[in-house]
Amino acid sequence: MKLSEISDIPYQKGVQFVKKKLNRMPPCYESKPYSCSECKKRFRQMSHLAQHLRIHTKEKPFSCVYCKKAFRQQAILNQHLLIHTEQKPFSCVHCGNKFRQKVILNQHLRIYTGEKPYKCGLCGKNFRQKAILDQHTRTHQGNF
């Protein structure tokens, strides 16, 4: 429900309105009617289930025309194709560095924000990237 739907309704009536709307909503299992026969994970849309099933069948119907690497999803293939085309559509506003993936740009931006969202559960040290945390965790285990 959007806030704009209830913003003009007085508070008491708004509460009643929301309760009424909630009572009409289907139970959780009905909002995800499609179920994976392998792992029982549920989905809202049949297309999402079909995409998920490729994990179990190992089907990878989308292939790169340059290197023949195969992918389960068209979106992942599209992202991969940027490697071959040399396109780097995401650029840093601070230094101008360019990146193929937005997620990599966001990691890079942590240099400027100081954000370190990955915390070691053993010593409490924080890291900008999960891969660096994983590498650090191995030092506690003696696996350098």
Steps between C-alpha positions, in 0.01 A plus 500: 500500500631845415507777759337729244191277512441578868662842552171691459306271736468606866718288733226275652337439166845444350573225753166335425564537127840329527360216716221446247753488214720253693204272567435479126860408416560132420703289744875497438501163324236625256711803409768253382293229333780339296718247681825330396460122505870458586550732798147631577602866454194708406457771235246766407541452127530188287787660306700537823444132578609403148816707542564343843459145366810552285704483822386140547512396134834676442346642181681806363314604185671837445845478335760763426564537126865589568620233745208253516468533879141417599267662754165424664368854452501743208583788736818325618603436139444869420723594792765251381496641145639829632832318555532440125376840387726696739202713604517647849176693545537579873740777601611638834400862560808549720786369285350410161591130516262294288344163581307232312268426791312733732573270795875547441456878481311487830789303656743760366294787644557357849854639471346847519217428745713293738222240518620157613187282518671162544600422859720215621310291752824399671682828559249771404710656222296652213562474126375670183466176302377154595791337313747688722309391811512140377876531442542651848291224662744242363780668698315408819485140381865490396409455130688790341 
